[in-house]
Amino acid sequence: MEEARKISNFVTNFTYKEVDERVKQEIINRIIDAVANAKYSYNNLKTYLDPMLKNFKGNATTLTGKKASVDYASFYNSFLIRYLDFNDTYLSKEPLHPSDMIGGILALASELKSSGKEVIEAIAVGYEVGIALCDAGSLRKNGIDHVVFLGIGAAAAASKLLKLDEKRTANAISLALVPHIALRETRSGALSMWKGGAAAESVRNAIFAAILAKSGITGPELPFSGKMGLINIIFRGKDFDDSALDQMKGNGVLRTLIKEFPAEYHAQAAIEAALDIKLKKDVKKIIVDTYEAAKTILADDASKWKPETRETADHSLPFLVSVTLLTQNFWFDSYDLIKEKKVLELASKVEINEIEDYTRMYPSSLPVKITVEYSDSTQESAYREVPKGHYKKPMNREEIISKATKLGLDKKVIDYIENIENKEVVNIVF
């Protein structure tokens, strides 16, 4: 069966009754975390996003309470959620930030006047589709950005909210995929604001694709398996295991990961390990042993040793490890030290190594070992296999609320989200 039809079959047959209590509570955790990220981001992005509201008038409500067309509201919300790179993550053959799609789901739900149960159901579906695709193949190894899989998951979620039948859901997926192949250049070398914007654009495209499909517009019949489809063009007819799409159950959120620190997920364990080491003497060298994905993503070129922007710094193992060792802390104000002489000097002493045994442990474990060698030939090390927030060491509701509160989310909004299942119409505004 063509992959788009496999996905649409799952989407249309999945029901709220299949969302068990644990899945439901984890979805609520993800909404709290995503909206808190958006709240903190707003002051950074309002200068760019708010002036464009006048060009995209409509009836959807954004997370700031402002009205916009549903496609722009989806972009707006998703950019706010993604900008900090502090929302959830999924790691497999391809990494993903599944909660990026929550911005689009909430925008569409506000226009449709969807219930809390419908929102939870849509998020469960979107997450499941997105992460199943990540289990099927690696886009990044083929020069394509992970937001392609995000868009398909978001289109699946939007189709569920719109109550599309199987055929129109398949068209929504095709329309989200075929015209929107995003290049991995977004995450290569020195990074720009588009690191967050790419996800927002993908979600916007997905919501619009589902609306087009609802109106009856059709997309290519074989977006995955066709002669010029994803599998043959991007994956060259191999290295895509579509059996992953046969395993979808709707509980994939349980395998996603929440961040404790505002940095790329592959650095979470490294920051934890660095906090275990208290520098005592003159440092000769810092050795970071880790797995392939962490090295490839966080130490791929010289810009990661001398980051010029926050976007590059939060994808820089040398910077993240160095600033944590020096300050014994990591929060947003750590990025104020990008040009700090002591940080740059220490970062220049960082050596990143891929350890084959660690690579084999990935993605079920995210091992990292930091060894500080002092000038007097003594050394000390710290190791982490998984960080807090990993599904093997999950953050509980209290910890997630503490993080959300630190990000500035009001208790009233948190209470609203905690009770979202009972809302007849969902309208989250921070």
N, C-alpha and C positions, 0 to 999 in steps of 0.2 A: 504494500500500500504506500502511495506517495506520502512523504513525511508530513506535509501540510494537512492531509486527510487524517493521519494518525493523531495529530495534535487537535484538530477540530473535533474528532470523535471523542477524545478525552474531555475537552472543554464542555461540549454540549451534554455529556452524560454525567459529569461530576455535579453533585448537589451539596447543599449546605449540611445535610444530614451526615455526610462523610467527613466533616470537619470535627475531629475529636477535641476534647477540652484542652489538651496540651497544645495542640496546633493553634487553637483559637487564642490561647493566652500568649503564645509566642508571636502571633500576628499582631496582637495588641501591643506587645513589647516593641515590635518593629515600627508600628505607627507612632508610638510615643517618641522613639529614638529619631525617626525621620523628621517629625514635626519640630522637635527640639533643635535638630541641625538647621532646619529652615529658619527658625527663629533667630539663631545666632548669626546666620549668614546674611540676614536681611540688611543690616547696616552696611555691609560690604557691597551688596549688589543693587540696592534700591536706586542708586544714581544711574545705573545702566538699564534696569528693567522697568521701573515705574514710568519713565517718559514714553515708553512704547505702548503703554496701555491704551492711550488715545487712538492708536492705529489698529487696535484689535478689540473693538467693542463687542460685548456679548453678555450672556446671562450666567456664565459660570462664575463661581466665587473662588478667588484665590485664597491661599492660606493667610494672607494679610487682610482679607475682607474686601479687597477691591474686585470689581467685576471686569470680565474680559471674555473674549471668544473662548470656547472650550479648548481649542488647540493652543492658543497663547497661554491660557491659564495652566495648561499641562506643562508647557515649557517653563513658565514662570515658577511654578511650584517645584518642578523637578530640578531646576537650576539651583534654587535655594537649598533643597535637600542635599544635592550632590556637591556643592561648592567646597565645603570644608574637607571633603574626603574623610568624613567621620561617621558615616552611616554603615550599614551592614555589608557583609561580603560573603561570597561563596567561592570556594577554591576547588577546582577539579582540573580537567584537561584545559579548560578555559576559566579564568576568573570572572566574576560578575559582582555587581552591587545591586542585588534584587530590589532593595527598597527605593531605588531611583524611580521605579514605576509607580510607587505610591502617590507621587505628586500628580500624575495623570489620572490615576484611578479616583482620587479625591476630587479633582476638577470635574471629571465627567459625572461622578456621583452627585455633585452639587447641582449640576444642570438637570440631571434626570430625577433628582429628589429620591435617590436610592436609600434603602434602609441600611442599618448597621450590618445586618446579616448578609445582605447582598454585597456590601463592601468587603467583608471578611471572606466570603466565598470567592469573589473576584481576585483578591490578593492571593489566596491559596492557589488558585488556578495559575495566575501569572508567575508566581514563584516557581511552581512545579515545572511549567514549560521552560522557563528560562534556565533553571539549573539542569534539567534533563538535557538540554542542548549543550550545556557546558560539559556534561559527562560524555557527550557524543564525539566532540572534536575540539581541537585547538585553533581558534581563529588567529591568535597573536603570532603563532609560528608561521602563518601564511600572510603576515603583513596586514591583517584586518582587525579592526577594533572590536572589543567585546560588546559594544553597544548594539551590534547587529542582533545578537541573541537577546539582549534586553528588549529591543523593539518587538521581537516576535512574542516574548512573554507578555509585554504590555498590550499587544494587539489581542492576545488570547484573553487577558483580563477584561479589556474593554468590550470584547465580543460577549463575554459573560454578563457584564453589566447591561449591555444593550439587548440581551436575550436573543442573540442571533441563532439561526438554525445552523446545522453542520456545514451546509454548502456555503453560506455567507461567512461563517467563521473561517473556513478555508480560504475564501477570497480576501478576508481581512489580513490573514497571515501572509498571503502572497503579496498583497499591496504594501504591507509593512516591510517585507524582505527585499523584493526584486529591485525597487528604485533606490534603496538606501543602504548600500554597502559602504561602510565607513572605514577609512584608512587608519592603521595603527600609528601613523605619524603623530596623531594626537598625544600619544604617550611615549614618544621617542625623544631622547636627549633633553634639552631645555624645554620645560613645559609652559604652556600658556593658560589663560582662563578657559580655553576650550576643553581642557581636561574635564571640567564639570559641565560645560555647555554641550558637549557631544552626547551625553546621556539625556539631557533635557530635550535636545533636538530629536533623538531617537524616540523618546516617549511621545513627543508632540506628533511625530509622523505616524506612530502606532495608533493613537487616538483618532487621528484624521482618517487613517486607513480603515478602521472599524466603522466609522461613520459613512465612508464611501461604500463599504460593503453592505451596510444596512440599506442604503438607497438603491442597491441592485447592481452597482458597478462591479465588474469582475476583474480578477487579476489573472496572470499566467497560471495555467493549470498545474504545471510541474515546477514550482519555484525552487525546490530542493533537487529533485532527481532528473529534471529535464536536461537536454543536451547542453544548454547554456545556463543551467541552474547552479545553485550554491555548491553542491557536492562535486560536480564535474569541473567547474571553473575555479573555485577557491580551494577545494580539497583535492583537486586533480583526480577525482574518481576513487579516492582511497582515504584512509585515516579519518573516516566519519562513521561511527558505530551507531546506526539508527536503532539498534535494539534498545538503546537507552530510553527511547521514546515509548517502548512497550512497558517500561517499569513505572510509569507515572501513577502516583496514588493520591497526591494532594497533600502530603505531609512533608514536602521538601524543606519547608521553612525550618524544620528541626535540625537541619544540617547546615544552616547558615550561621554566620559568625558576627558578633557585635564587637565594636572597638572600645577599648578603654582609653586609648590615647589618640589624639587628633593627628594621625599619620597613616600612611598606606599600610594595609593589613600585614604584608610580609615583614614589616618592621615592628609589629606589636611585641613579639617575643624578644626581639633584640633590645627594645627599650626596657622591658622588664629585666632582662639579664644585666643591662648596663646599670640599672638602679641598685643591683646587688654589689657593685664594685665601687669602693670609695678610693679614689686616686690619692696615693700617699707620697709618691716620689716623682722624679722626672721620667716622663714616658718616652721610651725608645720606639715602640711599635704597638699597634693595636690590630690584632688578627680577628676577623669575623669569619667564622666557618658556618656555612649555611647551604641551602639547596638551590638548584638551578634557577627556579622561578624568581626567588628573592634576589639573586645576583643579577639576572638578566633584566629585571624590572627596576631594581634600586641601585645598580652600580654598572650601568651599561656604557657610560662614556664619561669624559673628563668633567662635564658640567655637574655631575653628581658629587664631585669633590669641592667644587666652588659654585654652589647654587646661587643664582641671581634673583630668583623669584620664590615666593612661598610654594607655588605649585611644583617647582623643581625640588625644593628643600624637603617637602613631605614625601618625595619619592627618592630620597637620597640616604642610603644607609650610612655613608661616612658622616654626613651632617647629623643625622638623628642620633647615632651612637655617641658622637663627640659631645654634642650639646647636653645630652643626658648625663654622661660621665662627669662633665664639668659642673653642672648645676644641680644634679641629683633630683631633677624634676623634668616633667615634659607636659606643657600645655601650650595654648596658642601664643603666649608671650615668648615662647622659645624661638619662634620664627623671627622675632625682633633681633636675634643674634646672628642672622645669616652672614653679616659682614664683620662680625666680631673677630678680632685678630686671634685671640686665644682659641676660638672654635675652629677657625680655618687652619691654624697651626696644628691642632690636634687631628683634624680631619685629614691633613696631608700625611699623617702617620698611619692611617687606616688601610689595611689590606683585606680585600674580600676574596674568600676562597669558596668554590663549590666543592662540597664533600659528596662523593657518589653515594655513600650509605644514607646521607641525609636526603638526597634527591629521591632515592628509592622509598623513603618514608613518607614523602609528600604524595597526595595532599591530606592524608588522614592525620599526619603530624607535621609540624612546622619547626623543625629543630634548628637551633642556633646556639653556637658557643662563642663567647667573646673572651679573648685572652689578652690581657694587658702585660706587655713586657717592659720592665723598667730598665733604666740605664745601668743599674747595678747588677743586671742579669737575673733579678728575681722576677716573678710573674704571679698573676692571679687570674682566675677564670670564673665564669658563670655560664650556666647552661639552662635553656628552656626547651621543652619539647612542644608545648602548646601554651599560648597566653590565656589570661582570663578573657572570657567572652567567646572562646572557642566552644563548640558544642560538647567537647569533652570536659570543659571547665566553664559552664555557662554563667553569665551574669544573671542574678535573680531580679525580680521586679523592683525590689527596694534599691538595688544598685543602679538599675536603668533609670529609675525616677531621680536618683541622686545625680546622675550624669545629666539628665534633662533639666533639672533645676539649676545645675551649674551653668548650663547653656542658656538659661534665662526663661525657660518655659514655665508659665504660670500654673499653679496648682489646680486652678479651675479648669484649664485646658486638659491637664493630665487626668483629672477626674472624669471629664467628658469622654476622653478616649478609653479609659478603663471601663466605661459603661456603654461603649459604642454598640455592643450587640443589641441593646434594648432601644436604640434610637430608631424612630420611624423614618426620619429623614436625617442624613448625615451632612453636617456643615461645620467643618473644623476651621476655626479662625483663631490665630494666636494673638 
